[in-house]
Amino acid sequence: MRKIIKLSFWLVALAVAGTGAYVGFYFLYPDIGALAKKNPEKTAFMEYREAEWEKGKKKIKIRQRWVPLSAISPFLRKAVVIAEDGRFWSHEGFDFEAIRDALEKDIKAGKPKFGASTISQQLAKNLYLSPSKNPVRKLKEAVLTYRIEKTLSKKRILEIYLNVVEWGDGVFGAETAARRYFGKSAAALSPDEAARLAVVLPNPRKWSPVKGRYVERRARTILAIMERQGMLEGYLD
């Protein structure tokens, strides 16, 4: 019996050590510093989608057109921060208040239902990982988020995020999404269009920015916040 317990202990210890070394690898790799000046090409999430389409024998291709942050409507920049990460400009990668609130809601719901990922966390996942909810994957995400926040400016983080995030089947980035759904550039988006695009980000393959009561209702809420913050002053839609 003692031998079994001892063996079990060492197996657990080896597993923990192995996991630690595996996660620790992400403190050194990839070269996040390169992102300060170089735009990422195909992300890990794009590759994940391509494998998914191939497995399902779907003829979908990635459509993406990179644009600088200055060529993305300030309404979209604001709407995405409001919808996805209200404390983006002040936190250091993790919104602990949002995490606490999400945990409280999960406890009341009796199951993990509410997320609290910041834009920086979502960027880490999009660039380097997968949508898996595996705890080890979440640890890697935490390491990468820390490094992203320490290495890149907030503006650069937002710029990359808005250019790589998914906005529908094969639709990646604000420029492609704006042209796909509204027939205009990302720079020309109106407040309402920007709010609608921001609403669908949690599940862009389920919701469409151009239809649906939920999208319309949630977009009005975002617009109301933008108006309170003075974003819509003097704007005629």
Residue, then its C-alpha position, 0 to 999 in steps of 0.5 A: m500500500r505504501k508503495i502505491i501511495k509513494l508511486s502516486f505521489w511521484l506521479v502527481a509531482l511529475a505531472v505538476a512539474g511537467t505542467g509548470a515547465y510547459v506553461g513556463f515555456y510561454f514566459l520566453y516564447p513567442d517573441i511578443g516584442a516583435l508585435a510592437k512594430k510587426n503585424p501578426e500574420k495568420t493567428a492560432f485562432m484562424e488556423y483553428r477555424e481553418a482546421e474546423w472548416e476542413k473537417g466539416k468540408k466547408k469551403i470558407k476562406i479567411r478574409q482580413r484586411w489590416v488597417p492602422l488604429s487611426a483608420i478605425s472609427p473612434f465609435l467602434r474603438k469605444a463601443v468595443v471597449i464598452a462591450e468587451d472590457g470597460r476597464f481596459w485602459s486602467h487595468e494591467g491585463f486582468d479585471f479582478e472586479a469583473i472576475r469576482d462579479a462573474l464568479e458570483k453570477d456563476i455561483k448563483a447560476g450553478k454553473p460556469k456561464f459568465g466570462a470576464s476575459t479582458i481584451s488583452q486576454q482575448l488577444a493572447k488567446n486569438l494570437y497563440l492559443s485555442p478556444s479550449k477551456n482547459p485549465v492549462r490553456k488558461l494558465k498559458e493565457a495568463v502568462l501571455t496576457y501578462r507579457i502582452e501588457k508589459t510589452l505593448s502599449k494599450k493602443r497597440i493591443l487594441e489595434i491588433y485585437l481589432n484587426v484579428v478578432e472574428w466577426g463571422d465565418g471567415v470574417f476577421g478584423a474591423e475593416t473586413a467586417a465593416r465592408r462585409y456588413f455595412g458596405k463601407s470602410a471601418a473608418a466610416l462606421s456610424p455610432d449605431e453600426a459600431a455598436r452593433l459590431a461590438v455587440v456580436l463579438p462574444n459569439p459572431r457566428k451566432w449573432s449578426p450585426v444587421k439583425g436580431r432583437y438582442v443585437e438591437r437592444r444591446a446596441r442601444t445600451i452601448l450607444a446610451i453609454m457613449e452618449r453619456q460619455g460625450m462621444l456622440e455630441g454633435y454627431l448626426d447619424 
